[in-house]
Each structure stands twice: as C-alpha cells, then as structure tokens.
C-alpha cells in the first residue's frame, strides 16, 4: 500500500545552503509535498530564501544534524517523514520510490557518479562494518535521504553528532527488530562547498563502535582480548626461528607465546559467538515484531 503525500513531511536540515535551498524548495513545491526546514542558524541568507518561498521554517536546538532532526520531530504530525539534505544532491523526483508502507526505514542507495572517490570508499567501508556488526545487508547506510516512520524516529535517542546520525538511526531500527528497505536514487552534484570532510568517516566508524558497545558489549570485550594473538604469534615465530636456526631453546618465551596465542584464539572464538548470538536475538525480535 502506498503512502499518501499528505501523510508525509519532508524534513530538510540546513546550514548555509543559500546556493541550493531555493531550487530544492521549488522542486518540492511542484510535487506538492509538506516541507519543514530546520535551520542551524545560517549566516549566508539561507533563512531569508526559505522565508521568501513560504514554507515552514524552524530553528534547531543544539548543533549538528542529529539535533536538527530531533528538533524537527517536535513539529511533525504526519505518520511518516523523509529526511533529505538541503545541498541539492538529492532529487525530489525520487521521493515517490519511498512511498511504500511496511518498513520502519527506507534508505536511498545513491549512484556513485557525483561522489568523490574518498567518500565513496569511506561509505563502502562504513556500510560493510555496519553490516558485520548488525547482521544486515545494506548498501548505503550513510545516505542522507531516507524515509522513517515518525513513531519509530521518536524512539531514537539522537546522541550522535554530525553526519553519524544516519548510522545511529539504522542501528536502532536494526537492533530492535525493525524493517529496513532500500531504493536506488540519483545523486546530483552538490551546490556549494561540501560539509562532509574525510574525518567525518572516522567519526562515523567510531560511532558504530560506540553503538556496538551499547548493543553488544561482549563482542567488543572478546574482540579486544583476541588482540593477544598478535604478540603470541610473533613470540612463537621468534622461538621457532631460534630453535631451528640457532639451536637455542627459549622455554619461558615459548610458554608465554603459547599462552597469549591460546587466550587470543579463544577470545576470537567467543567474539564470533557473541556476534552471532546477538544476530540471532535480532532475528527473534524481528520475528516477534512481525507476528
């Protein structure tokens, strides 16, 4: 069943998007969508442009994209919202692809043509890490265009900063048994200076680790302990070299190497077990939620 346009609010966080926001609003208004602009105190004339277009404008509480979405949720009374960036990279004509019920989140999978190589690789890596940790099969977890059920969006704590909010939202939905879908969308060349720097990729990965410490702490505890494998293997290699080529026995070092390797190997097995047990828990929650 399709989602009606009147049941959807387009939420656009903005910060100094004067070059793009006017064109984007014109495209959205031509499609008759409900529009809510959440501005982060722009200083380049973005606010004046938005007001001249006659769409709803509010100012966000706090800083960053997560705070913008959290603020916007206070003013949304439709069952669904669609978040999209205000830099003209996302095409309003693709919104119709999202208008299907049955999902808690639908993520727009971007075409890579207008994405910088470093960002393309970073998004691929972040998505792979996310899929490993949460047992999902997503293709673009960092996409800035996605549909959410408003009820589900209000459950998210929005503790992340900056652009890692997309990861936090998807992590919450995946870990609570929610349904995440994907649709392919266009990705246009940005108007204005990019805000997503290379360091944001590191920030998002750190956010994934923080989220997994919350959702699966045993996995990280055992994974960290498995690092003992590295010095253990190095020590065993050294002892073997000394014995084979020099005829020297290092009994104490050999015992230390075997002990470290044993601890690391067992910890690695336990980390894998913890990961799959948590995935099994997610599957049970998903089954219970659908039944």
MIDO-70950 format. One record per residue (C-alpha): residue number from 1; x, y negated, z. Coordinates in steps of 0.2 Angstrom, whole numbers, plus 2048, in hexadecimal, padded with zeros to 3 digits. Example, Ala and Ser with C-alpha at 12.3 -4.5 7.8 and 13.67 -1.06 7.14 Angstrom:
// MIDO-70950
+-----+-----+-----+-----+
: num :  c1 :  c2 :  c3 :
+-----+-----+-----+-----+
:   1 : 83E : 816 : 827 :
:   2 : 844 : 805 : 824 :
+-----+-----+-----+-----+
END
This chain:
// MIDO-70950
+-----+-----+-----+-----+
: num :  c1 :  c2 :  c3 :
+-----+-----+-----+-----+
:   1 : 800 : 800 : 800 :
:   2 : 807 : 7EF : 7FB :
:   3 : 809 : 7E1 : 807 :
:   4 : 7FF : 7D1 : 803 :
:   5 : 808 : 7C1 : 801 :
:   6 : 7FE : 7B9 : 80F :
:   7 : 804 : 7C6 : 81B :
:   8 : 816 : 7C1 : 817 :
:   9 : 821 : 7B2 : 81D :
:  10 : 832 : 7AE : 814 :
:  11 : 83E : 7A9 : 822 :
:  12 : 84D : 79F : 81B :
:  13 : 85B : 79A : 827 :
:  14 : 864 : 78B : 821 :
:  15 : 874 : 782 : 825 :
:  16 : 87A : 775 : 819 :
:  17 : 872 : 77C : 809 :
:  18 : 86D : 76C : 801 :
:  19 : 873 : 772 : 7F0 :
:  20 : 868 : 781 : 7F0 :
:  21 : 859 : 780 : 7FB :
:  22 : 84F : 775 : 7F0 :
:  23 : 850 : 781 : 7E1 :
:  24 : 84D : 790 : 7EC :
:  25 : 83D : 788 : 7F4 :
:  26 : 836 : 783 : 7E3 :
:  27 : 838 : 795 : 7DD :
:  28 : 82F : 79C : 7ED :
:  29 : 821 : 78F : 7EC :
:  30 : 81E : 795 : 7DA :
:  31 : 81B : 7A6 : 7E0 :
:  32 : 80F : 7A0 : 7EE :
:  33 : 819 : 7A7 : 7FD :
:  34 : 818 : 7A0 : 80F :
:  35 : 828 : 798 : 812 :
:  36 : 831 : 794 : 823 :
:  37 : 842 : 78B : 823 :
:  38 : 84C : 78D : 833 :
:  39 : 85A : 780 : 832 :
:  40 : 869 : 780 : 83D :
:  41 : 86B : 76D : 83E :
:  42 : 872 : 76A : 82C :
:  43 : 87B : 75A : 829 :
:  44 : 87B : 759 : 816 :
:  45 : 869 : 755 : 812 :
:  46 : 862 : 766 : 812 :
:  47 : 854 : 761 : 81F :
:  48 : 84F : 752 : 814 :
:  49 : 84D : 75E : 805 :
:  50 : 843 : 76A : 80E :
:  51 : 837 : 75D : 815 :
:  52 : 835 : 756 : 803 :
:  53 : 82F : 767 : 7FD :
:  54 : 821 : 768 : 80A :
:  55 : 825 : 778 : 812 :
:  56 : 826 : 77D : 824 :
:  57 : 836 : 778 : 82D :
:  58 : 83C : 77C : 83E :
:  59 : 84D : 779 : 847 :
:  60 : 856 : 789 : 84E :
:  61 : 85A : 78B : 860 :
:  62 : 86C : 790 : 862 :
:  63 : 879 : 793 : 854 :
:  64 : 87B : 7A0 : 847 :
:  65 : 870 : 7AA : 83C :
:  66 : 86A : 7B6 : 84A :
:  67 : 863 : 7A7 : 854 :
:  68 : 85B : 7A0 : 844 :
:  69 : 851 : 7B0 : 842 :
:  70 : 84D : 7B1 : 855 :
:  71 : 846 : 79F : 854 :
:  72 : 83D : 7A2 : 844 :
:  73 : 834 : 7B1 : 84C :
:  74 : 82B : 7A6 : 858 :
:  75 : 822 : 79D : 84A :
:  76 : 81E : 7AC : 83F :
:  77 : 80C : 7B3 : 841 :
:  78 : 80C : 7BE : 832 :
:  79 : 80E : 7D1 : 833 :
:  80 : 81E : 7D1 : 828 :
:  81 : 82C : 7C5 : 825 :
:  82 : 83A : 7C5 : 818 :
:  83 : 84B : 7BD : 81C :
:  84 : 855 : 7B6 : 80E :
:  85 : 864 : 7AA : 80E :
:  86 : 861 : 798 : 808 :
:  87 : 871 : 798 : 7FC :
:  88 : 867 : 79D : 7EC :
:  89 : 870 : 7AE : 7EB :
:  90 : 85F : 7B7 : 7ED :
:  91 : 852 : 7B7 : 7E0 :
:  92 : 840 : 7B4 : 7E6 :
:  93 : 83A : 7BF : 7D7 :
:  94 : 841 : 7CE : 7E0 :
:  95 : 835 : 7CB : 7EF :
:  96 : 827 : 7D5 : 7E7 :
:  97 : 833 : 7E5 : 7E8 :
:  98 : 832 : 7E3 : 7FB :
:  99 : 81F : 7E3 : 7FD :
: 100 : 81C : 7F5 : 802 :
: 101 : 815 : 7FB : 813 :
: 102 : 81C : 809 : 81C :
: 103 : 82D : 803 : 821 :
: 104 : 834 : 7F9 : 830 :
: 105 : 841 : 7F1 : 825 :
: 106 : 845 : 7F1 : 812 :
: 107 : 856 : 7EB : 80D :
: 108 : 85A : 7E3 : 7FD :
: 109 : 869 : 7EC : 7F5 :
: 110 : 873 : 7DF : 7EC :
: 111 : 87B : 7E0 : 7DA :
: 112 : 88D : 7DD : 7DC :
: 113 : 890 : 7D2 : 7CD :
: 114 : 891 : 7C1 : 7D6 :
: 115 : 899 : 7C8 : 7E6 :
: 116 : 8AB : 7C5 : 7E9 :
: 117 : 8B6 : 7D4 : 7E9 :
: 118 : 8BB : 7D3 : 7FC :
: 119 : 8A9 : 7D1 : 801 :
: 120 : 8A4 : 7DF : 7F6 :
: 121 : 8B1 : 7EB : 7FE :
: 122 : 8AD : 7E4 : 810 :
: 123 : 89A : 7E7 : 80E :
: 124 : 89E : 7F9 : 807 :
: 125 : 8A9 : 7FD : 816 :
: 126 : 89D : 7F5 : 823 :
: 127 : 88E : 7FF : 81B :
: 128 : 898 : 80F : 81B :
: 129 : 89D : 80D : 82E :
: 130 : 88B : 809 : 832 :
: 131 : 885 : 819 : 829 :
: 132 : 892 : 823 : 832 :
: 133 : 88D : 81D : 843 :
: 134 : 87A : 81C : 841 :
: 135 : 877 : 82B : 835 :
: 136 : 86F : 821 : 827 :
: 137 : 872 : 820 : 815 :
: 138 : 871 : 80D : 811 :
: 139 : 87A : 805 : 803 :
: 140 : 87A : 7F2 : 809 :
: 141 : 877 : 7F0 : 81B :
: 142 : 87F : 7DE : 81A :
: 143 : 872 : 7D8 : 80D :
: 144 : 86B : 7C7 : 812 :
: 145 : 85A : 7CB : 80A :
: 146 : 84E : 7D7 : 814 :
: 147 : 83C : 7DA : 819 :
: 148 : 838 : 7DD : 82B :
: 149 : 828 : 7E1 : 834 :
: 150 : 826 : 7D3 : 840 :
: 151 : 822 : 7DE : 84E :
: 152 : 832 : 7E8 : 84C :
: 153 : 83C : 7D8 : 849 :
: 154 : 837 : 7D1 : 85A :
: 155 : 83E : 7E1 : 863 :
: 156 : 84F : 7DC : 85D :
: 157 : 85A : 7D3 : 86B :
: 158 : 864 : 7C9 : 85E :
: 159 : 874 : 7C9 : 868 :
: 160 : 87F : 7C9 : 859 :
: 161 : 887 : 7B9 : 852 :
: 162 : 888 : 7B3 : 840 :
: 163 : 885 : 7BF : 832 :
: 164 : 886 : 7CF : 83C :
: 165 : 873 : 7CD : 840 :
: 166 : 86F : 7D8 : 831 :
: 167 : 879 : 7E6 : 839 :
: 168 : 871 : 7E4 : 84A :
: 169 : 85F : 7E4 : 842 :
: 170 : 863 : 7F4 : 838 :
: 171 : 86B : 7FC : 847 :
: 172 : 85C : 7F9 : 852 :
: 173 : 850 : 800 : 846 :
: 174 : 85B : 80F : 842 :
: 175 : 85D : 813 : 854 :
: 176 : 84B : 812 : 859 :
: 177 : 845 : 81D : 84B :
: 178 : 83F : 810 : 83F :
: 179 : 83E : 811 : 82D :
: 180 : 84A : 808 : 822 :
: 181 : 847 : 807 : 80F :
: 182 : 851 : 7FF : 801 :
: 183 : 84E : 7F6 : 7F1 :
: 184 : 85A : 7F0 : 7E4 :
: 185 : 85B : 7DD : 7E1 :
: 186 : 864 : 7D0 : 7D7 :
: 187 : 872 : 7C6 : 7DF :
: 188 : 875 : 7B5 : 7D8 :
: 189 : 884 : 7AA : 7D8 :
: 190 : 884 : 79F : 7E8 :
: 191 : 881 : 78C : 7E7 :
: 192 : 88D : 783 : 7F3 :
: 193 : 89B : 789 : 7FD :
: 194 : 89B : 79B : 804 :
: 195 : 898 : 79C : 817 :
: 196 : 89D : 7AF : 818 :
: 197 : 8B0 : 7B0 : 81B :
: 198 : 8BB : 7BF : 81B :
: 199 : 8BB : 7BF : 82E :
: 200 : 8A9 : 7C1 : 82F :
: 201 : 8AB : 7D3 : 828 :
: 202 : 8B6 : 7D7 : 838 :
: 203 : 8A9 : 7CF : 843 :
: 204 : 89B : 7DA : 83B :
: 205 : 8A6 : 7EA : 83E :
: 206 : 8A9 : 7E5 : 850 :
: 207 : 896 : 7E2 : 852 :
: 208 : 893 : 7F4 : 84C :
: 209 : 89F : 7FA : 859 :
: 210 : 897 : 7F0 : 866 :
: 211 : 886 : 7F7 : 861 :
: 212 : 88C : 809 : 861 :
: 213 : 893 : 806 : 872 :
: 214 : 882 : 802 : 877 :
: 215 : 879 : 810 : 86D :
: 216 : 886 : 81E : 86E :
: 217 : 893 : 81A : 87B :
: 218 : 899 : 82C : 87D :
: 219 : 89E : 82C : 86A :
: 220 : 8AA : 81E : 86D :
: 221 : 8B1 : 824 : 87D :
: 222 : 8B5 : 835 : 875 :
: 223 : 8BB : 82D : 865 :
: 224 : 8C7 : 821 : 86F :
: 225 : 8CE : 830 : 878 :
: 226 : 8D1 : 83A : 868 :
: 227 : 8DE : 82D : 864 :
: 228 : 8E9 : 838 : 86F :
: 229 : 8EB : 843 : 860 :
: 230 : 8F7 : 837 : 858 :
: 231 : 905 : 836 : 865 :
: 232 : 902 : 849 : 868 :
: 233 : 905 : 84D : 856 :
: 234 : 914 : 842 : 855 :
: 235 : 91C : 84A : 864 :
: 236 : 919 : 85B : 85E :
: 237 : 921 : 857 : 84D :
: 238 : 930 : 850 : 856 :
: 239 : 932 : 85F : 861 :
: 240 : 930 : 86B : 852 :
: 241 : 93D : 861 : 848 :
: 242 : 94A : 862 : 857 :
: 243 : 947 : 874 : 859 :
: 244 : 948 : 879 : 847 :
: 245 : 956 : 86E : 841 :
: 246 : 960 : 86B : 851 :
: 247 : 95C : 87A : 85C :
: 248 : 957 : 86F : 86A :
: 249 : 948 : 874 : 875 :
: 250 : 93E : 866 : 87D :
: 251 : 932 : 870 : 888 :
: 252 : 92B : 861 : 891 :
: 253 : 928 : 857 : 881 :
: 254 : 920 : 866 : 879 :
: 255 : 914 : 868 : 888 :
: 256 : 910 : 855 : 887 :
: 257 : 90D : 856 : 874 :
: 258 : 902 : 865 : 876 :
: 259 : 8F8 : 85E : 884 :
: 260 : 8F5 : 84D : 87B :
: 261 : 8F0 : 856 : 86B :
: 262 : 8E4 : 862 : 875 :
: 263 : 8DC : 853 : 87D :
: 264 : 8DA : 849 : 86D :
: 265 : 8D3 : 858 : 863 :
: 266 : 8C6 : 85C : 870 :
: 267 : 8C1 : 84A : 872 :
: 268 : 8BF : 849 : 85F :
: 269 : 8B4 : 858 : 85F :
: 270 : 8AA : 850 : 86D :
: 271 : 8A9 : 840 : 864 :
: 272 : 8A2 : 849 : 855 :
: 273 : 896 : 852 : 860 :
: 274 : 890 : 842 : 868 :
: 275 : 88D : 83A : 857 :
: 276 : 883 : 848 : 850 :
: 277 : 879 : 84A : 860 :
: 278 : 874 : 838 : 85F :
: 279 : 86F : 83A : 84D :
: 280 : 864 : 848 : 852 :
: 281 : 85C : 83D : 85F :
: 282 : 859 : 830 : 852 :
: 283 : 851 : 83D : 847 :
: 284 : 846 : 843 : 855 :
: 285 : 841 : 831 : 859 :
: 286 : 83D : 82E : 847 :
: 287 : 832 : 83E : 846 :
: 288 : 829 : 839 : 856 :
: 289 : 826 : 827 : 84F :
: 290 : 81E : 82E : 83F :
: 291 : 813 : 83B : 847 :
+-----+-----+-----+-----+
END
